[in-house]
Amino acid sequence: MTKRQNLLFIGTTSNAGKTFITGFAGKILKEHFGIQTAPFKGQNMSNYAIVCEYNKEISIAQASQAALIGVEPKADMNPVILKPLGESRSQVIVRGVPKKIVSARTYYQEIGELKPEVDAAYENLKQTCDMLVIEGAGSGFELNLKNRDLANQHMMEKPDVDVVLVTNIEDGGVFSSILGSYQLMSEDIKKRFKGVIINNFRGDVSLFDEGKEIIENWGIPVLGVIPHINYGLDSEDSLAEMKSFEQKNKELVHVGVIKYPRASNINDVESLVHDPNVQVSFINQRTNLEIFDKIILPGSRAVLDDLRWLKKTGIYDDLKDTKVEIYGICGGYQMLHKTINDPLGTESGEGKPDKDEGLGFVPGNIEFKAEKILKRQDYTLYEEIKVPGFEMHTGVSDSNPVFFDSNHVKGSMVHEIFHDDNFRKWWLNSSSYKDWSFKAWKKSHQDRVASTLKELIDWERML
């Protein structure tokens, strides 16, 4: 391997497009420049995670970047994950292993204990490739957090890290945010600063030629101006790309996905959103469930809270009465049981016992345990259907630990099963279904995006 400077993509703001550009940078550098790359993010705050090798957790963003690049996701690619629980409390995942639940204040007070973990993961991962493509978090220059910023400042200070700025022009204030970010860089970082990528330009990109000249005259290289693109890559904000439809297309299977406030791993239904045989609508308020052919209860980071939201909105009663087929995934599957019991206060992290009545479709009960189940494997479900997936939960069923099947209600603890073409086709059970491969569609789409970005960004200048 030929070692190179690693590339850190930091944003002027949140939602700048760092996740996508970092992932596609890794793909383009590998496929067109022969540079072996791997993704890295020191710290991520997200309730979107998957189980990777050795049954450890990694955020969906870094797992998706790894898949895009064509490498196996590893926990070291995202050594610290914060899973928000509400009330300024988060579960802390360190190098793939759940450690504890802490307040924001305690987390920052103990940040010194996490820096060596980030550094060890970084050093380990560097040994596997020529270059790391590193994603920052939010805005890269929050000076009040400078000594506690594992994703931005901590990485920028490393001498083997070059810096690329990413900004979303649609947010406005692009000139002030670029210049302000540059002026806040130390002289050492400026020496390793490669330039800025201006993302999400709508309309004729040539209209920004004068803007590029202004920025270049400040001594800031403009590496590229990117038009608005649907990147086709999982992220914490993927719901923004998933559209809802009010009127049913009679030729398609209409699937309603309940979007409760603490829904997690909505990416489980990504394949359904893109499947040309399916029409997906997201439900965040009471509506007539009978307009749907099928209903999905997705995962939840706070099962009892989201169950009570169902009751408060009236959707709970509608689900009890509907004749439409229901499918529950992980947290949604747990809601299908008779009761949900959290005797140790595991889910909230507050140590207070909690309990509530579920939908009662599954003849059993859920009890939250102290230890989280993390497992990735091939599962045999329903009519001997074999499907790859993973489990990630603390709630345990005393009657149907992995899955349940009836004519009206189905569900399982297993994530990602709808990504499997055979399972998805079986579940949709449509006589007019036309074969379609989610994996092939995604690769084709991402290859087209990579081809576009290869031409729009000055990679030679970046390198």
KADA-V656520 format. One record per backbone hydrogen bond with DSSP energy under -1.0 kcal/mol. CO is the residue of the C=O (numbers start at 1). NH is the residue of the N-H. Records with the same first field share a line. If there is no record, write none. Layout:
BEGIN
CO: NH / NH
END
This chain:
BEGIN
6: 162
7: 134
8: 164
9: 136
10: 166
11: 140
17: 21
18: 22
19: 23
20: 24
21: 25
22: 26
23: 27
24: 28
25: 29
26: 30
27: 31
28: 32
29: 35
36: 130 / 131
38: 133
40: 135
44: 82
48: 60
50: 58
52: 55
56: 52
58: 50
59: 63
60: 64
61: 65
62: 66
63: 67
64: 68
65: 69
66: 70 / 71
74: 77
75: 78
77: 41
79: 95
80: 44
81: 93
82: 46
83: 91
86: 89
88: 104
89: 85
90: 102
91: 83
92: 99
93: 81
94: 97
96: 57
97: 94
100: 92
102: 90
103: 107
104: 108
105: 109
106: 110
108: 111
110: 113
111: 114 / 115
114: 118
115: 119
116: 120
117: 121
118: 122
119: 123
120: 124
121: 125
122: 126
125: 128
126: 129
130: 4
131: 38
132: 7
133: 40
134: 9
141: 143
142: 145
143: 146
145: 148
148: 150
149: 154
152: 156
153: 157
155: 158
158: 161
160: 6
162: 8
163: 194
164: 10
165: 197
166: 12
167: 199
168: 171
169: 172
173: 177
174: 178
175: 179
176: 180
177: 181
178: 182
179: 183
180: 184
182: 185
186: 190
187: 191
189: 192
190: 193
192: 163
195: 165
196: 223
197: 167
198: 226
199: 169
201: 228
204: 207
205: 208
206: 209
208: 212
209: 213
210: 214
211: 215
212: 216
213: 217
215: 218 / 220
216: 219
221: 196
223: 458
224: 198
226: 201
235: 238
237: 240
238: 241
239: 242
249: 252
253: 279
254: 293 / 294
255: 281
256: 296
257: 283
260: 263
262: 301
265: 268
266: 269
267: 270
269: 273
270: 274
271: 275
275: 278
277: 253
279: 255
281: 257
283: 259
288: 291
289: 292
294: 256
295: 327
296: 258
297: 329
299: 264
302: 306
303: 307
304: 308
305: 309
306: 310
307: 311
308: 312
309: 313
310: 314 / 316
314: 318
315: 319
316: 320
317: 321
318: 322
325: 295
326: 410
327: 297
328: 412
329: 332
330: 334
331: 335
333: 336
334: 337
335: 359
336: 361 / 362
337: 360
338: 358
339: 366
340: 356
341: 368
342: 345 / 354
345: 349 / 351
354: 342
356: 340
362: 364
364: 338
365: 398
366: 341
367: 396
373: 393
375: 391
377: 389
379: 387
381: 385
382: 384
385: 381
387: 379
389: 377
390: 415
391: 375
393: 373
394: 369
396: 367
402: 413
404: 411
408: 326
409: 406
410: 328
411: 404
412: 330
415: 390
416: 419
417: 420
420: 424
421: 425
422: 426
423: 427
424: 428
425: 429
430: 433
437: 441
438: 442
439: 443
440: 444
441: 445
442: 446
443: 447
444: 448
445: 449
446: 450
447: 451
448: 452
449: 453
450: 454
451: 455
452: 456
453: 457
457: 459
458: 462
459: 463
END
